[in-house]
Structure formats: structure tokens, C-alpha cells
Amino acid sequence: MRIDILTLFPQMFQVLSHSIIGRAINGNIIEINTHNIREYSNNKHKKVDDYPYGGGAGMVMTPQPIVDAIENIKKKIAVKLYF
């Protein structure tokens, strides 16, 4: 089973390599891949947040890096399936 996690903080998921999940990873039962969303940002500062439409307090994530990350993961999965 393959699990892909899109996150701004991939180091938080290193804990998954321990305990029962760690044994499943070592036994090739599951594969967990973390992807840093910032790596897919087109902004030169790797910015992934934006102001909410219509104003107001807070920040929201811009969809561009998320969509690009998902598309990239889909391509990687498709290549693995064919080879």
C-alpha cells in the first residue's frame, strides 16, 4: 500500500518509521512518502499562503503548489505501474 502525505512540515512524519508502522514499512507492506508542498511553489520565496478572497483575517493556502504536487505524484505512480 502506498501512502503519500502532502505537508509543509515533512519532518513531523518521521515518527511513522517507528513502532508498528515502522515494522510495516521495513516489511515492505506499506510505503509512506512525504512531499513538501513548498518544493512545488512557483514563487521564488517558496510561498504557499495567500490572503483570503474578500479580505478578512487569516491566511489560506494557494492551490497552485498543491495541484502541482498532486500531478507530480500521479506521474510518478503511473511510471511505476508501467515499469
C-alpha positions in Angstrom: 0.0 0.0 0.0 1.3 3.4 -0.9 0.6 6.5 1.2 1.6 10.0 0.0 1.4 12.8 2.5 1.4 16.4 1.3 2.6 18.7 4.1 4.5 21.9 4.9 6.3 20.0 7.7 7.5 16.6 6.4 9.9 16.1 9.4 6.8 15.7 11.6 6.1 12.4 9.9 9.4 10.8 10.7 7.8 9.4 13.8 5.9 7.0 11.4 9.1 5.0 10.9 8.8 3.6 14.5 6.5 1.1 16.2 4.0 -1.0 14.2 4.0 1.3 11.2 7.8 1.2 11.1 7.7 -2.6 11.0 5.2 -2.5 8.2 7.5 -0.1 6.3 10.5 -2.4 6.9 8.5 -5.4 5.8 7.5 -3.7 2.5 3.8 -3.9 3.5 3.3 -0.1 3.2 5.3 2.7 1.6 4.9 6.2 3.1 6.1 9.2 1.1 6.1 12.7 2.4 6.1 15.6 0.0 7.0 19.2 1.0 4.4 21.4 -0.7 6.9 24.3 -0.7 9.0 22.4 -3.3 6.2 22.8 -5.8 5.7 26.6 -5.4 6.4 28.8 -8.4 7.2 31.7 -6.1 10.9 32.5 -5.7 10.5 32.6 -1.9 8.6 29.2 -1.9 5.5 31.0 -0.6 2.4 28.8 -0.3 0.0 31.0 1.5 -2.3 33.8 0.3 -4.9 36.2 1.7 -8.5 35.0 1.7 -10.7 36.2 -1.1 -12.8 39.1 0.0 -10.4 40.1 2.8 -10.7 39.2 6.4 -8.3 37.9 8.9 -6.0 34.9 8.4 -4.3 33.2 5.6 -5.2 30.4 3.2 -3.1 28.0 1.1 -2.8 28.9 -2.5 -3.9 25.9 -4.7 -1.1 26.1 -7.3 1.6 24.2 -5.3 -0.9 21.6 -4.1 -2.2 20.9 -7.6 1.3 20.7 -9.0 2.3 18.3 -6.2 -0.6 16.0 -6.8 0.0 16.0 -10.6 3.7 15.1 -10.0 2.8 12.3 -7.7 0.3 10.9 -10.2 3.0 10.9 -12.9 5.4 9.1 -10.6 2.8 6.4 -9.8 1.9 6.0 -13.5 5.6 5.5 -14.3 6.0 2.8 -11.6 2.9 1.0 -12.9 4.3 0.7 -16.4 7.8 -0.4 -15.4 
